[in-house]
Amino acid sequence: MIKIYRKTATIKAEQFDGSDEMVKKYNITPPMPLDPDYTIQTLEGPLILGVGDWIATGVNGEHWPIVDNVFKQTYAELPGLHY
């Protein structure tokens, strides 16, 4: 029987703006001549990260990218909680 589940953990997230500050903060590999994409290290290995995508940080400090439209459909901001 299929059951329905929802996520109960909260995450921290920041929208990637391509700045050097964020590249350093999240150890992002910037675009190179032969590889024009930003990449971020995740538990599953390096993943492509675009400007405007969100960088999620999980409960154990792990990071992963989420494209903007998926992020907006999946997550809602908790009011009053900012870091």
C-alpha positions as a printed NumPy array, in Angstrom:
array([[  0.   ,   0.   ,   0.   ],
       [  1.318,   3.47 ,  -0.893],
       [  1.344,   5.977,   1.948],
       [  1.763,   9.745,   1.735],
       [  4.653,  11.453,   3.533],
       [  5.839,  15.027,   4.008],
       [  9.261,  16.333,   4.952],
       [  9.553,  17.427,   8.561],
       [ 13.11 ,  18.784,   8.645],
       [ 13.791,  22.459,   8.071],
       [ 16.62 ,  23.728,   5.885],
       [ 18.551,  26.939,   5.496],
       [ 18.666,  28.299,   1.95 ],
       [ 20.265,  31.168,   0.082],
       [ 19.715,  32.191,  -3.522],
       [ 22.971,  31.997,  -5.503],
       [ 23.918,  35.318,  -7.089],
       [ 27.239,  34.321,  -8.683],
       [ 29.245,  36.567,  -6.336],
       [ 32.814,  35.759,  -5.313],
       [ 31.608,  35.871,  -1.691],
       [ 29.15 ,  33.015,  -2.26 ],
       [ 31.641,  31.07 ,  -4.387],
       [ 34.066,  31.129,  -1.438],
       [ 31.395,  30.555,   1.236],
       [ 30.103,  27.349,  -0.381],
       [ 33.361,  26.214,  -2.044],
       [ 31.757,  26.489,  -5.496],
       [ 33.814,  25.806,  -8.601],
       [ 33.414,  28.799, -10.93 ],
       [ 32.945,  28.475, -14.692],
       [ 36.035,  27.639, -16.732],
       [ 36.618,  27.971, -20.5  ],
       [ 35.923,  24.283, -21.161],
       [ 33.24 ,  23.963, -18.453],
       [ 30.954,  27.016, -18.442],
       [ 28.905,  25.93 , -15.403],
       [ 29.282,  26.608, -11.696],
       [ 29.452,  23.372,  -9.694],
       [ 28.876,  22.701,  -6.005],
       [ 30.05 ,  19.66 ,  -4.065],
       [ 27.21 ,  17.587,  -2.618],
       [ 26.949,  14.225,  -0.887],
       [ 26.227,  12.754,  -4.322],
       [ 29.235,  14.451,  -5.942],
       [ 29.511,  17.715,  -7.899],
       [ 26.261,  19.167,  -9.256],
       [ 25.609,  22.084, -11.601],
       [ 24.524,  25.321,  -9.928],
       [ 23.081,  28.243, -11.87 ],
       [ 22.804,  31.886, -10.891],
       [ 19.309,  32.21 ,  -9.393],
       [ 19.263,  28.633,  -8.085],
       [ 19.048,  28.077,  -4.343],
       [ 21.741,  26.507,  -2.186],
       [ 20.09 ,  24.421,   0.497],
       [ 21.885,  23.471,   3.695],
       [ 20.581,  20.401,   5.482],
       [ 20.508,  19.454,   9.14 ],
       [ 24.02 ,  17.975,   8.945],
       [ 25.548,  20.953,   7.119],
       [ 25.406,  19.341,   3.681],
       [ 24.65 ,  21.519,   0.632],
       [ 22.718,  20.886,  -2.566],
       [ 21.347,  23.078,  -5.366],
       [ 17.642,  23.524,  -6.072],
       [ 16.42 ,  25.293,  -9.209],
       [ 14.353,  28.395,  -8.44 ],
       [ 10.931,  27.21 ,  -9.641],
       [ 11.225,  23.876,  -7.777],
       [ 12.386,  25.665,  -4.624],
       [  9.407,  28.026,  -4.718],
       [  6.981,  25.109,  -5.203],
       [  8.534,  23.019,  -2.421],
       [  9.594,  25.373,   0.386],
       [  7.971,  28.196,   2.336],
       [  9.915,  30.706,   4.427],
       [  9.451,  30.512,   8.178],
       [  8.699,  34.081,   9.259],
       [ 11.052,  35.731,  11.734],
       [ 13.856,  33.161,  11.367],
       [ 16.877,  34.676,   9.606],
       [ 20.614,  34.053,   9.941]])
